[in-house]
Amino acid sequence: MRRYYQTSSGMPPYQQGGLDSLCGLYSIINAERIVNHSSDEETQQLFDGLIHYLSRRGLLTKFLIGGIIHTEMLVILKKVVGRKRISNVEIPWRGVPNPDLTAFWKSMQTFLNGTPGRSIILGLQGYHDHWTVIESITSRSILLYDSALIKRLPRSRCTTVYATGKRWHLLLPAQTYFLSNERLNAGDT
């Protein structure tokens, strides 16, 4: 559950995502920041580019209100972010209906494995209908770099099949992007 700090008015302030549906854009920005260690200026340029792209195509209102669906996320990653910022975008679980949680979890751990220049954008449903970024993953928890300030997803509360009373975080493997920017060796240029 989200925790809000107490204010004198008794009402919690809204955070990003409270009224808009831009978590998809923020997940792209946050993932790119992890991959490239981007400066604030570079991050602002990427955000501006994303907003201009959506505006030129008449999609800004749609995305602000309804969010980004999986196929649109892929187009934005390829056309706007592109190979200049993130050289590899993979969806290893595309077309695999409801894979086993253990296999999916291990594939994320193996991909990240402490290797710099890698991040994962994860699609969620259930308790959260949300796009987020995995910063690291242990055998017990997913640690997030998240625009809505969600910090972690305990494995005991996750599933890849359908959300239930105990397992309310539905991870969407087919809507999970493995991102990296594998650097070329000096001799490969």
N, C-alpha and C positions, 0 to 999 in steps of 0.2 A: 504494500500500500504506500501511496505517496504521503509524505509527511510535510506539512507546511508549518512555517514558523508563525507564532501568534503575533498579531498586530493590534494596535490600540483600537482599531475599528472592529476587530473580531473576524474580519474577512481576510482570507489568504490572498496574496497578490497572484495575478496570472503569470505564468511562465510561457516561454516559447512552446507553442503547441496547445496552449490552453484554449485559444479561440481559432487559431489557424491550423492548417494541416501540412505544415512545411517540414515535418520530421524527415521526410525523404530527402529533401534538399540539404537539410542539416546533416544527415547521415553521410551524404556524398562529401560535403565539406569537411566533416570531422574525420572521415576515413582518409581523404586526401592529405589532411594535416598530419595524421599518423604516418602515412606512407612517406611523405616528403619532408616532414618537420617544417612545414610552411610557416612563414612569418605572418603576422597579423595583416600586413599590407597585401601579401600574396593571397591570403584567405579572403580578404575583402574583394580583391579582383575576381576571384573565382565566384564568390557569391553574386557580385554584380553581373558577371557573364551569364550565370544561370538565370537570373531574373530577366536580363535582356533577351536571352534565348526564348524563355517562356512567353514573354510579352510580345515579341515579334511573331510568334506562332499563334497568338490568341489563346494561350493555355494558362496564363497567370491566374486568372480568376478560378478556373477549374481546379488547379493545383492548390491554391490557397484554401478553397472550401472543401474539396474532396480528396486531396492528397494525390500521391503518385502511385500508380499501379506498377506491377512487376515489369511489364513490357516497356513502359515509359521510362522506368528507371534505367533499363539497359540502354535505351537510345540516348538518354542524357549522359550516361557514363561514357559512351563511345563518341558521341558527337561534340559534347561540350567539354568534358574533362579531357578525354582523348589520351593519346599516347604521350603527349608532352608532359602530362602530370602523373598518369598512372599507366604503365606500359602493359600490364596484364590484368585482365578482368575475366575471371572464370566463374562458372556456375556448375560446379561438379555434380550437384544433385538434381540438375534439371531433368525432368522426365522420370524421376524415381518417386513413385507415389508412396508416401508414408514410410520412409526408411526407419530402421531401428534407431532409437535414440542413442544407444551406445556406439554404433558405427558412425553416425553423424557427428557425435561429440568428439570421438577420436580423430575424425578427419579434420575437424577444426583445430584441435590441439596440435596435430601433426603439421598442419599448414603454418600456424603461428609459431610454435616451437621456439619462442624467444628470438626469432629471426627479425632483425630490424627491417623497416621498409615494407611491412605487411600489415594488412588489417582485413576485417571481415564486416560487411554490411549484412545484418540479419533482419529478416522480415519476421514480425511477431503478430500473433492474434491471441484471442482468449482474453486474459486480463487487460492486456494492452493491444490495441490495433495500431502498430507502430513500426517504424524503421529505426534501427539503432546500429551502433558500431561496437564490435567486440574489440576491446583493447588487449585482453588476455583471457586465458581459460585454464582452469585447474580441473582436477578430477571431480570437484564438488561444486564449482560455481563458474559462471561466465561473468567476467568483470567488464563493465561497459564504459564507453566514452560517449555519453548520451546527452542529447539536446534537451531532454525533459528531466535531466538529473536523476535518472534511474541508475543506480550504482551497480547492482548485481542481480543475477538470476540464479537462485540455488537450483542445482540439478534435480533435487528432490521435488521441485515444483514445476519441472519442465516435461514436455511430451512432444512427440512428432506426429501423433495420431489425432487426438481431439482433446480439447480442454475439458477437465473434470473438476470436481470439488477440490481435490488435493493438488492436481497438476494443472494449474490454470494458465501457465505460460506455454502456448502452442508455438513451437519453433517451426518455421517454414523452410525446410531445406531447399526446395526448388526455387525459393526466392531469397537465397543467400549467396552473396557475391564475395569471392575470394580475390582480394586486390593486392597487387605487389608492383614494385618498381625495381625489378632486378637490374642492378647496375651492370653496364658493360665493362669488361676488363679493358685495361688500357690498350691491349693489342687488338681488341675487337672493333675499334672505331673506324 
